[in-house]
Amino acid sequence: MTVLGHSPRPTWVPRLQRRHEIVTTGGMDGVLRVGAALRACGFPVRDFAVDVRDGVPYSCVTCTVSVTNDESATFTERMGALPTVVSVAPC
């Protein structure tokens, strides 16, 4: 017995591993907001590294995110819209 669905199958789109550097303000608070936003966006994150230093106004989050070509611009816009984010740049 074979069961065939009548709904069209979604086309497969390759996901690319994109490394980004996100500069934030607010110390650990700012970094945690970026982490929460990454989790809420639903993009698969392969690695996540944070550099927070006492007395330095900016912190850095470096992460590798799995996105399609179309999602790449969306990712940058979403992260850049956070109030604590200063810049988002591919590495």
C-alpha positions as CSV (number, residue, x, y, z in Angstrom):
1,M,0.0,0.0,0.0
2,T,1.3,3.4,-0.9
3,V,0.2,6.7,0.6
4,L,0.8,9.8,-1.5
5,G,0.1,13.3,-0.2
6,H,-1.8,15.7,-2.4
7,S,0.0,18.7,-1.0
8,P,3.1,19.9,-3.0
9,R,6.4,19.1,-1.4
10,P,8.5,22.1,-0.4
11,T,11.6,22.5,-2.5
12,W,14.9,21.9,-0.7
13,V,17.0,25.0,-0.3
14,P,20.7,24.6,0.8
15,R,21.6,26.2,4.1
16,L,25.0,28.0,4.4
17,Q,27.1,28.4,7.5
18,R,27.6,32.1,7.9
19,R,29.9,33.5,10.6
20,H,28.8,36.8,12.1
21,E,30.3,39.3,14.6
22,I,27.7,41.2,16.6
23,V,28.9,44.1,18.6
24,T,26.7,45.0,21.6
25,T,26.5,47.5,24.5
26,G,25.2,46.7,28.0
27,G,27.8,44.0,29.0
28,M,26.3,40.7,29.9
29,D,22.8,42.0,29.6
30,G,23.3,43.0,25.9
31,V,24.9,39.6,25.1
32,L,22.1,37.7,26.7
33,R,19.6,39.7,24.7
34,V,21.4,38.7,21.5
35,G,21.4,35.1,22.7
36,A,17.6,35.2,23.3
37,A,17.0,36.8,19.9
38,L,19.0,34.1,18.2
39,R,17.0,31.5,20.0
40,A,13.7,33.2,19.2
41,C,14.5,33.7,15.5
42,G,14.8,30.0,15.0
43,F,18.1,30.0,12.9
44,P,20.3,27.0,13.8
45,V,23.4,28.3,15.6
46,R,26.5,26.1,15.2
47,D,28.9,28.0,17.5
48,F,28.5,30.9,19.9
49,A,31.4,32.8,21.5
50,V,31.2,35.9,23.7
51,D,33.8,38.4,24.7
52,V,32.7,40.6,27.6
53,R,35.4,42.7,29.5
54,D,35.1,44.8,32.6
55,G,35.4,48.5,31.9
56,V,35.0,48.2,28.1
57,P,31.8,49.7,26.7
58,Y,31.3,47.2,23.9
59,S,31.0,43.4,23.9
60,C,31.3,41.0,21.0
61,V,29.3,37.9,20.1
62,T,30.7,35.7,17.3
63,C,28.4,33.0,16.0
64,T,28.0,30.7,13.0
65,V,24.4,30.7,11.9
66,S,22.9,28.3,9.3
67,V,20.8,30.4,6.9
68,T,19.7,30.3,3.3
69,N,20.6,33.1,0.9
70,D,17.2,34.7,1.4
71,E,17.5,34.5,5.2
72,S,20.9,36.1,5.3
73,A,19.6,39.6,4.9
74,T,16.7,38.9,7.3
75,F,19.2,37.7,10.0
76,T,21.2,40.9,9.8
77,E,18.1,43.1,9.9
78,R,16.6,41.2,12.9
79,M,19.8,41.4,14.9
80,G,20.5,45.0,14.0
81,A,17.0,46.0,15.2
82,L,17.9,45.0,18.8
83,P,18.3,48.1,21.0
84,T,21.7,46.9,22.4
85,V,23.2,45.9,19.0
86,V,25.7,48.4,17.6
87,S,26.7,46.4,14.4
88,V,26.3,43.1,12.7
89,A,29.0,42.1,10.2
90,P,29.9,38.8,8.5
91,C,33.4,37.6,9.4
